[in-house]
Amino acid sequence: MADNGIVIAQTTSDDEDRAYALARGAVEARLAAGAHVDARMTAFYWWKEKVQHEREYRISFKTTASRVAELEAWVHANHTYEVPQWIVLPTAGTSAEYLAWAVKETGGT
């Protein structure tokens, strides 16, 4: 990942208001240029030796690779889960205009 490339970082929350707060808070802190909160979905996963399921909201943060570590620390500090999901996806084919916008809005250079 290039230091100035855009990445999509994702986490989930079981509460809609918390999902909105994480999305808005990261944007307000300029750790993400934007964020999406997806409609509620059902997640199945292993936790504490058995398969669990939960209704969750996925939050996708649009940020730069150079800000992702700070965003991760912020999300973990503000998350209610014991072990929050944290997945970072690289992007391909990002337009120069979109990259410039993301860099500007996250305080990058």
FENURFEN-V353589 format. One record per residue. RES is the residue in three letters. SS is DSSP state (A for helix, B for strand, O for the rest). OMEGA is omega in whole degrees, 0 to 359 (none if undefined). Layout:
# FENURFEN-V353589
res,ss,omega
RES,SS,OMEGA
RES,SS,OMEGA
This chain:
# FENURFEN-V353589
res,ss,omega
MET,O,175
ALA,O,182
ASP,O,182
ASN,O,179
GLY,O,177
ILE,B,173
VAL,B,173
ILE,B,178
ALA,B,186
GLN,B,169
THR,B,178
THR,B,175
SER,B,178
ASP,O,183
ASP,O,183
GLU,A,180
ASP,A,177
ARG,A,178
ALA,A,178
TYR,A,180
ALA,A,177
LEU,A,180
ALA,A,182
ARG,A,182
GLY,A,179
ALA,A,178
VAL,A,179
GLU,A,179
ALA,O,181
ARG,O,174
LEU,O,176
ALA,O,177
ALA,O,179
GLY,B,179
ALA,B,174
HIS,B,170
VAL,B,181
ASP,O,177
ALA,O,182
ARG,O,180
MET,B,177
THR,B,178
ALA,B,173
PHE,B,184
TYR,B,174
TRP,B,175
TRP,B,178
LYS,O,172
GLU,O,174
LYS,B,179
VAL,B,179
GLN,B,168
HIS,B,186
GLU,B,171
ARG,B,185
GLU,B,173
TYR,B,176
ARG,B,176
ILE,B,179
SER,B,180
PHE,B,174
LYS,B,184
THR,B,177
THR,B,179
ALA,A,181
SER,A,180
ARG,A,189
VAL,A,179
ALA,A,177
GLU,A,178
LEU,A,179
GLU,A,180
ALA,A,180
TRP,A,181
VAL,A,180
HIS,A,179
ALA,A,185
ASN,A,184
HIS,O,179
THR,O,181
TYR,O,175
GLU,O,177
VAL,O,181
PRO,O,172
GLN,O,173
TRP,O,181
ILE,B,178
VAL,B,182
LEU,B,175
PRO,B,176
THR,O,178
ALA,O,175
GLY,O,179
THR,O,179
SER,O,179
ALA,A,181
GLU,A,180
TYR,A,177
LEU,A,179
ALA,A,178
TRP,A,182
ALA,A,179
VAL,A,180
LYS,A,186
GLU,A,177
THR,O,177
GLY,O,179
GLY,O,178
THR,O,none
